[in-house]
Amino acid sequence: MKTLMHKRGNLLRGNQRVLTVSLLLATLAACQKNVTQPKVDDAALNQEVSTKATGNLIWQDNAEGSSLFSTMVTVQTATTYGITASTNEVFQGTKSARFELRDTDPENHSGTRSEIAFPTPTTNNFWYSYALYMPSAEYKDESADEVISQWHGGGGITPAISMRVSNGHLYIRTPDNAKTDLGAIEKDKWHTYVYHIIHSSGSDGLIEIWKDGQKLMTRNGPSMYAITGTFHLPNWKMGIYKSDWNGTGTTTTNLRVLYFDDIRYGSASATYNDMLPIGNATTTPPVTTQPPPVTTPPTTPTTNTSISVTSFNLVNAATEKEVKAITSGSTISLSSLSLKTANVRAVTSGTIANVKFELSGAQSKTSTDAAAPFALMGDDGNGNYFYGNWNPPALGTYTLKATPYDAKGVPGVSKTITFTFSK
């Protein structure tokens, strides 16, 4: 059983490595990647690195160099064993990247994870791929899932797209919170995965997935959350993230080990054949495919009058019950309502993608909630309201504005009220 001492929140032992290859810098600039110019480490310049960029590949790492993940990515692990080069299981060459996570590992980057994270992009059409080996002895089946790839657009909520493993099956979770079973993963054997994603909150979004040369999914439609508030274009993360192990959480297993090899990150002009990992004894047939043409979306209106915030309800976060409607000019007595932890829900009309809240006054907060119920302090989507720093709310007068957005990021009709908390 873990104790809180095992978790030191946001303990960061993985350091972002410097970019040492001039070709990679040129490629990143050409692809308009949002990457900060690094400081040059003279020692790193003398290392044999395993990363490279060539042709339609923005980045590739085959784990063969002496410096693993030495360019572009941020390494997110709290342990020395979390991400290492290994000769135990190899897809191509002589080494692979071994990712290990234990339920006693300290948290880092706000979770129990061993992952690498790519920079936030400035364009929306990319290819991704890797070879994956799941050892049966160190990756036993259980129902509690974990993420092995995710495309995270911020906003403080679940990533728009995440590849998850549960009971030995691969699942994909999409922006509508649907989980699609992509089939069983055969363990103790290498498999290749290729992804092509056009990240969009509209109908022009696209998700394509291949496993071992066979197409598993073609999904048209929204593939990201609308860019409002703290949401941004999704950046790719891969490795192991198990939210059930956050804090002092445990499950029926206590160890996860995965091997990745020949990891590739491709531009919009890449093809399946560019991205397919090539192993020492690869028999996977190539697939000839081209990404669909990128079209300019039609001009969207500045306001979507079919969606609106119509009113606000006060929520008792301790009981998960709505207490009363809040109208402009209301004075709310905390003691008369026996209210200690509080939240506010926006009542909406129309098909809403997310609601942006702007609170000012005795306390200030700006937040975006991307799933109903739309609440100022957030919620878990299952009737459990959060309360943030309203424990209890500070006494005084507040102004609250809530603005709804559709799936294309177009704002609807907002509503603003002023109210006061008293004893």
Secondary structure, DSSP 8 states (H G I E B T S, - for coil): ---GGG--TT-----------HHHHHHHHHTT---------HHHHTS-B-EEEETTEEEEE-S-SSBTT-SS-EEE-SSSSSEEEESSS-SSTT-EEEEEEETTS--BTTBSEEEEE----SS-EEEEEEEEE--TTTS---SS-EEEEEEEEETTS--SEEEEEETTEEEEE-TT--EEEEEE--SSSEEEEEEEEE--SSTT-EEEEEETTEEEEEEES--S----TTEEEEEEEEEEE-GGGSTT---S--EEEEEEEEEEEE-TT--HHHH----TT--------------------S--TT-EEEEEEEEETTTTEEEEEE-TTEEEETTTTT-SSEEEEEEEES--SEEEEEEEESS-EEEEE-SSS-BTT-B-SSS-B--TT-SS--SEEEEEEEEEE-TTS-B-B-EEEEEEEE-
